């Protein structure tokens, strides 16, 4: 165990010791903070803004000149350093394999771009204005509903994902299944600042404010009551939505439940020393020893610190560098799908996904020029104003389900989660799958979700 890790553990333990003295006060859920539910986030002055509330079909077609320019850029000679001998993805994206990816992108993928674009258009796309922002979303209604209970559902993605993550699970959700009495009307928005959704022009547009905008989107579509499902940022935005709007959210399902409240952090440390008090032995593989947790955090979270402090700088480096953008994004689909894949020369990125699916996601960032605006969410989440809201201490009272997939970045115990999610009706463990569950194991996630809906009697 390195010196830094040891010092970190000691410092945290001392801090948590102080928290124990204030346990009762800190364990009580806080009331929801007050917000302006119509706050303006667009450019210029709110007084000059007149919202167009129309919901219109949206064409996601890409300018052919942009595609031709991309082809030209990818034809340039790659000046890459050879990887160290015997190194896979431990130092980041392996430069030798990156050449393979770029060649496929240039010679195969882009040569059939019209087919890929048509694939991305397979679901109905729409746009509307909301609080100064142009919001893009996919909206799929079930075609056959006879004998089924139809429930509205909003699907929320994260970074570096997009609505592309949901292309395999949407048909499962919207097609009647003889094993389920439910079928779903799906709304899958591009988070503001991601893909085809406009990013905020004002500071302090964090996950809490984003949850308000997306709740207002559902109201505009006529859904006063709906279910929320999300992972990554979608889990944080979704839990905020459930906490702030229990009158609208029927239930909340996440494949990355967590809480960073002070008592939850204390329990995480205690679980390291007394695991039998916090989870059953059969689930021990889901919870890393504290030393391993901090080591993984140091190895994998450098991007977060960068994006939380200087998102525009790294955004500039990536926005006009398609090869760098692909390496930056696809590296996460290696280590976040399974950390062991970093030891492979190809990062194992096609073990669970097709290269076309991965490049679809990269292309959404590239053609919409949204990498910078997407990364700003990190800076807004960790600023003084957002942290001051203490949303992790605002209880979620609606029925909640937490699905853990073994190879995800981290997991919280039920004991931690119940401080935040006051009505945890389902808690599951899956030995298959990682961070991008909807894209990697859509059937498993679907089954987990419909089981929750049934249990919660939504």
Secondary structure, DSSP 8 states (H G I E B T S, - for coil): --HHHHHHHHHHHHHHHHHHHTHHHHHS-B------TT---SSS-GGG-------EE------HHHHHHHHHHHTS--------TT-SSTTSS-HHHHHHHHHHIIIIIGGGHHHHHHHHTSS-EEEEEETTEEEEEEEE--S--TTSEEEEEEEE--SS--GGGGTTTHHHHHS--TT-SEEEEEEEE--TTSTTS---SSS---HHHHHHHHHHHHHHTT-SSEEEEE-THHHHHHHHHHHH-TTTEEEEEESS-----HHHHHHHHHHHH-GGGTS-GGGGGGS--HHHHHHHHHHH-HHHHHHHH-HHHHHHHHHT-HHHHHHHHHHHHHHTT-GGGGGSTTTTHHHHS-HHHHHHHHHHHHHHT-HHHHHHHHHHHTSHHHHHT-GGGB-B-SEEEEEEETTSS----HHHHHHHBTTEEEEEEESS--S-HHHH-HHHHHHHHHHHHHHHT-
